[in-house]
Amino acid sequence: MGFVMIMQFPVPYLDELLSSVLARFIHRQGINADKQALDILFGSRNIVPSSLFQGHVQLLLSNAGHLWNISPEQVIDDHSLLGVFKPFMDAARYDAQKQELIHGTKNQSLTSIGINASKLIWPHHFRYCPVCLKHDIETLGETYWRRNFQLPGMSCCPVHSCLLVESEISIHSSQRHAFVAAKSEQLNLSIGMGLVPPELNQITLARQIYQLFQCRTFNHSVTQWSGYYQNLACSLNLMVGGRIDHRLIQLMIRNAWGDNWLNQNGLSLEIENNWLLAIFRKHRRPFSYLHHLTVMVALLGTSMSIGKECTKVDIFPDKFSPKKRYFTSEYDSRKAEYRAIWLNLIRDFNSLKDIRATKEGTRVYSWLYRFDRDWHIQHSLAHVKKRHVDRRVDWAKRDRELVKKLLSVENRSYLDLFLPRKSRPWYAKQINASNLIPDKLAKLPLCHCFLNRYQESVEEYQLRRLLAIVVDKLNHGQAIPPIYELERSAGLSKERIREPAKEVLRMDISRIARQARIAGGYKVNSNSRHSSSS
């Protein structure tokens, strides 16, 4: 078997996804059992493949390194999608993501990189260029999945300027442990080629995404990107006085891309505080490559180069400089006077704006801000906050609307024993309120009561998983399996199982199985909402 592996292990192609390389190996070996393929490649049958972010690289090379002379870092650089995110992450976070793909025991890259939480629209099926496909068949005798074609925003081939074709092969295979190969017989060789004019922004975007993989750029922090965009707005004269003209920038982005394209790629600008507004403010989180390139292409034109723009980011400081502190020799002797005046002012006026509209208020405010800032912030912000009432949202109305949706979800899902854990995030996702419910739950008392009543604890979830298996067996006239098999079917290990589930396995399962044998088998009515609790 080892000799066959040496002869048949494929040479990786340019920009080929790691999962595509492994799929071609499995196909050449003629291995039909997915678990057997995992055992050969990784030495473990518990690996779950990922088409876009295949991890366990060190484990792979420890088993196949004698066939593929390459370092783990080079595998990530040449055959993963991580490189497209590199310039927009700080070095520590990027290294953590790389180490997770190389050494991680569980591949959680889709979550840790932020893809699962992102609003970007990722493709559901593999995409290919018809010209590249024809060239592959003629020169290589086979084809493969190119990594850059599977990214959001990539609608055309950067080499041949033709539209990408969406195949019928799903990126997320229905077989959990299978690698998905690019089989030419499943792809349409006779499909027509749709050329994209070179002056369109989509061609520029595709070429810049491709360039991100080719050029070895440095990591940049959110602080550096904040400085870059402030400088970009100034250099393009997108300012109103000393402030950035966000309305003009949004108009330019919409004119360049169109609302349809923005919505199709998860870059909608419909809400008031959208991603475009945040990218020109102080960055509090990293943005993806598509957010950055969408802005750059629209504002800088089709001649822009992401490599050159990244070199401009290098000049900005990695950290925000601390605010300048002023000093006066009169501080100790005058602070009591200014503090007393300020306390009188905040008692007599309703807002900070009204205070600063007076000559005395401006004088005292400036002195305290410069020389007694900590005390000043402590006493002024609390005053302003106390008088500020956000009336943009009717929270009582929204609370009623959301709790109705939650009750509807509960009514629909009550009888389904095989659902995932019905936790707070699960309920929030069902009503498309993933961000609202955790952040604003204090303003949603009805939703808070609902979640306290209906969300499942880990113990309740484990009990439901056991119940689901027992009910299914009894409804199909099958014997209840042994306890160890029940644990395995319910995914309960010795490390994770909680005490209530242990108690049920120890006492109740054997009793139920014994009663079923005495009765000669009986059906459990899982469709009855009003069942006995005994």
N, C-alpha and C positions, 0 to 999 in steps of 0.2 A: 504493500500500500504506500509506503514511503517513497518508493521509486516512481510510482505513478504520479504522486503529488509533485515531485521535482520536475517531471516532464510536462505536467499540465497546469502548474500554477501560473496564472496569467501575469503578463507584464502590465502594470497600470498605465493607462493612457493619460494624456494631458488633461488636467482639470476634471478627472473622473472622480465621482463620489466613492468613498471607501466602501460603502454598501454595494455599489455596482461592481467593484473589483471582486469582492467576496462572492457576489451572486454569480459572476462569470466563472469563478473557481468551482463553485458547487455544480454549476451546469456542466463544466468540462469533466468533472469527476463522475458525473452521472449519479450523484447522490439524491435519492428521492425522499429520504427521511430528514426532516428539518433538525430534529434533535441530534441526529448523528452528525450532521454538518457542523452544528455548534460544538459538539464534542471534539471534532477534528481540529477546528479553527481555534477554539478558545480553551479546550480542555474542560469545559463545563457545559451542561445542558440547561442551565438556568439563565443564560443570557437572553435578553429580549432585544432583537435587532431594531435599529432605527434607520430609516432610509436617508434622512437628512443629517442627523447628528449621531453617527455611530460611535459609541464609546468603547471602553475596555481595550484600548489600543495596546497597552503594555501586556495585557493577557494574551492578545492576539499574537504579538511579536515573540512572546516567550514560547509559543507553540509553532509559529510559522516563520520566525525570524531567520532561520537557516535557509529558507526558500526566498525570502524577500529582504534583501540587505538595505534596510532603511531605519532611520531613527524615529522614535515616537513623535518628536517635534516636527520632523519633516512630513510625516503622515498627516498631522494636523494642518500644516501650512499648505500642502499640495492637494489634499484630498478631502478636506472638510469645508464647511461654510463659515467657520469661525473667523477667517481672515477678513471677511466683509464687514465685521463689526469692530475690528481691531482699532482703527483710528479714532473711534468714538467712545472707547472705554479707557479708563485709567489703567496703568500698568498692573496694579495689584489685582484688579478685578479680572483683567484679561488672563493673567497667569493662573488665577484660580479656576477660570473656565477651562483653560488648556489642561491643567492638572486633573480636573474632573473627568475630561474625556480620556485622558491617558490612564489614570490610576483609579478612578472612581469605581466602587463596587456596585453602585446603582447609577444608571445614566439619567440624571435629572437636568440635562442641559436645556431642554425646552422651557423649563420653569426658571432656572437660574439665569439664563440669558435674557429672559423676559418675553419670550415668544408666545407662551400660553396666555399671558396677561395683555399682550399687545393687541391693538385694534387693526394691525396690518392684515390684509387678506392674503394668506398663503395658499398656493395652488393645491388642489386635491388630487390631481393626476399629473403624472410625469409629462414634461414638455420636451420637444425636440425641434431642431431645425431641419427641414426637408433636404436642404443642400448638404448639410453636414452628414445627414443619414446616408444619402447617396454616396458621398465621398468615403464614408466609413466602410460601406459594403464593398465598394470597388477596391479600396486600398488595404483594408484590414480583414475583410471577410466577415465582419461582425460590427455591431455598434455598442454604445455604452451611454450611461446617463452622465451628462455634463452638469457640474454643480451649479454654475451660474444661471442655467436655464430654469432652475427650480425655485428661484427667488421671487418674492413680490416685486412688482414694478418692471420685471424683465419680460417684455412683450415681443422682442425681436432679437435676431442674432447679431451680435456686434461685428462679426466678420463679414457675413453675406448680406446684411441689411434686409433680411426677409422676416416675415412674421413667424413666430414660433407656433407649432401645432400642438394642441393638447391631445395626448394619447388616451386610450381607454384603460390604461394600467394605473391603478390607484397607488398613490404614494404610501398610503397606510394599508398594508395588505390585510386581507381578512384572516390570513393565517398568521397568528401572533409571532411564531418563531421562524418565519420564512424571510429570506432575502429576495428582493425583487430584481430580476435581470431585465435588461433591454433586449428583447428578442425581436429581430428584424421582421419575422413573419407576423408579428402582432402590430407592426407599425405600417402606415400607409406610404408605400414608396412612390405611388403615382399621384399623390396629392399636388395640387397646383401651388406655385410659389408666389406669395404675396409680398412684393417689394415695398419697402417703406422709404419715402423720400428722405435724403440725407439731412435736409434742413429741419426735419421734425424733432421735437424734443425727445421723443421716445428713443430715437437712435442715439442721441447724445447720452441719455440716461443709461442705456444698455452698455455703451462703451465705457462709461465711467464706473459702472458696477464691475465690469470685467477688469478694468484697470486696478480696482481695489485689491483684486487677487494677485495681480502681477507685480505691483510695486510694493516694496517692503517699507511701509510707512511706520512711524512711531505711534505709540499710544499717547492720547491727549486726555486731560482731565476735563470735567465739566466747567471748571473755572476758566481754562484756556478757551473752550468753545464759547463761553459767555463773552469773553473779551473779543473774540473773533467777530461775532455777530454784531456787537455794538460798533466795532470799527467798520464792518461792512456797511451798515446803515449810514454811518457818517460819510464814508468814501463815496457812496452812491447818492448822497444828498437826499436820503429818505428820512428827513427830520422835519419837525415842526418846532422851531426854536431850538431848545436844548433837549427835546424829547423825540423818541423814535415815532415815526408816522405809521402806526400799525395798520391803519385803514388803507393807506396807499399800498403797503406791502401786500396785504391780502388781495387787493384788486389786481396787482401784478401777477400774483401766483394763480389766481383764478383765470386771468386772461391767457396765461401761458399754458395751463394744463386743462382747464375746463372742469366744471363740477362733476361731470360724469366720470372722468378718469380719476379724480380725487376720491370720489365715493367708492369706486370699484376697487381701489387699493387701500381702503381704510384710512384715508387722509382727509376726511370730511372737515369742512370749515363752517358747518352750520351752527354749532353751538357758540356761545359768546366767548367763553374762556377756552379756546381751542389750542391745539399743539403749536400752531404758527405763532400765536401770541406768546406762548411760553418759551419758544426757541430764541426769541429776541429779547427775553428778559434774563435775569440771573438764573442759570441752569441749576435746578435742584435734583435732576436725574438725567441720565444719558438718553439721547435720542438715537434712533436707528439710522442706518445708512440711507434709507429711503427718505426719511424726513430731511436729512441734510442735503441730499442730492436734488430733491424736489425744489428746495429753496435756491440752491446755487445755480442750477440750470436756468430757472426762471429769471433770476436777477442778473446773472453774469453772461447768459447767452450760450449758444451751442459751441463756442470756442473755449469754454472753461475746461480746466483740468483738475481733477480731484487731487492729484499728486502735488501740484503747485499750491493749491489752497491749503493742503495739510502743512506745507512748509511755512505758510503764513501763520498758522496756528501755533507753531513752535515758539514764536517770539513772545507769546503772551505768558505771563507768570503762571506757575502751576497752582498757586494759592492766592486768595484775596489778601491784599495788604490790609493790615489792621487800620481802623479809623484813627486819624490823627488826634492825639490828646493835647489839649492846650493847658498852659500853666500860667497862673498869676500869683504874685506874692500877696495879693489882697484876699485870697480865697478864704482863709480862716476868719478874717475879720469881717468879711462882707456876706458870707454864705447865709447866715441867719437872717439878714435883712432881705436878701433876694428870695429866700424860701418863704418868708412870711408874706411878701407881696404876691408871690405866685399862688399860695394857698387862698388868698383873698380873691385873686383873679378867677381861679377855677370854681370858686363858690358863686361869683357874680355873673359869669358867662356860661352859655350853654354848650359851646364847642370851642375847639382849638382854633378854628378859623376866625371866630369872633374875637378871641383873645389877641391873635396876631394882627387883627385889623386896627388895633389901637397902638399908638406910639409907645405907651408904657408897656403894653403886653409884648410888643416886638423886642423892646430893650431887655426886659427880664427874661424872656424866652431865650434870646441869643446868649446872654451871660450864663444861664443855667446849662444850656446845651453844650457850651464850650468847656466850662470849668466845673460843673457839678452834674455831669450827664447821668450817672447811675441813679442818683436821687430824683432827678428831673424825669427820667423815663418811668420810674416806678410810680410817680405821682401824676404824671400827665396821661399816660396811656390808660391807666385804670379809669380815669375820669372820662376820657373819650369813649372807651369801650362801654362804660356804664350807660352812656346816653345814646349809643348807636344801636338801632334796631333794624335788622335786615328784614324788610317787608317785601322782598322780591318773590318769595315763595310762600304759599299758603300751606304750612306744614301739616295742619290738621286735615285739610282736604287730601293732601298727598298720602298721609298716614292711612286714611280710610280707603283710598284707591289701592294702595299696596297690600293692605291686609285682606282685602277682597280677593286679590290675585293669589295671595298666599293660601287662603282658605280653599280656593278653587284647585290649586296644586295639591293640597292635602287630600281633598275629596277624590281627585283623579288617581292619586298614587297610593291611597290607603291600602288597597288590596294587593298591590304588587310587592311580593316578599323579596324579589331579587334585585331591587334597586340598590344603588350605592348608598353609603351612609347619608341619611337625611340630616345633615349638619346645617349650621347657619349659612356657610358659603353655598351649599347645595341649593337651599331654598332661594337665596338671593340670585343665583344663576338662572333658576327657572323663570323668574319674573324680570330678567334683564336689569337687575339692580345690584350688580356685584360690587360696585363702588359706593353706592348710596347707603346701603343698609349698615355696613360696619362703621362708616364715618358719621352718619347722621342718626344713629339709633336713639340717641338721647332725645331727639325731636320727634320720634315716631313711637309713642307709647303703646299703641295698639299692636304694631309690628313686634315690639319688644315683648309684649305679653304672649303673642302667638309663638315666637321663637322659644321663649322659656317653657312653653307648654308642649310644643311638638318636636323641637329639634332632638335628634337622637344622641345619646351619649355613646361612647365606645362600647360600654357594657351592653346597652340595648341593641346596638348594631350587631354585636357578636351573637347575641341570643336570636335575633331575627334571621341571621344567616344559617344558624343551626335549624331553626324552625322551618325555613324554606326548604331545606334538603329533606327533612323528615316528612313534611307535608307532600312534597313531590313524590317521594317513594311510596307513601301510603296511597296517594291518589292514583298511582299507576299499578297498584297491587303488588308492589315489590317489598321485599323484606328490608327492614331498617339495617343499614350496614353496621359493622363493628365501630366502636368508639374511635379507634385510631384512623379509620377511613373517613368518619364524619369530620374529624379535626382537619384532615388533609383537604377534603372537599370544601370545607368552609374557610380554608386558608388560615387556620389557627395554629400557630406554633407554640412551643412551650414558653418562648420569650414574650409573645404578644397576648396570649389568652388571659382574660380577666377572671376573677373569682366567680361571678355569677354563671359564666359559661362552664367553668369547671364543675360547679355544683349541678347544673343541668345534665352534663355528661355523666356525672357520677351517680346520680339518683334517678332522674326523670326518664332518660332515654331507655334504660333497661326496662323500666316499668311500662312505658308505651309499647316497646317491642313485645313484651310478654302479653299485654292485653290484646295486641293485634293478632298474635298467634292463637290465643284462646278463642277470639271471635272469628277466626278463620280469615282475617284480613278485612279491613273496613276502610271506607273513604272519609277523608276529612274535607268538610265543606269550606274551602278557602274563599268562596265568594260571598259568604255571609258576613256582613259587617257587625252584626250583633251576635257574637259568639260568646260562649261562657268563658270566664277568666280563670276557671279552675284548671 
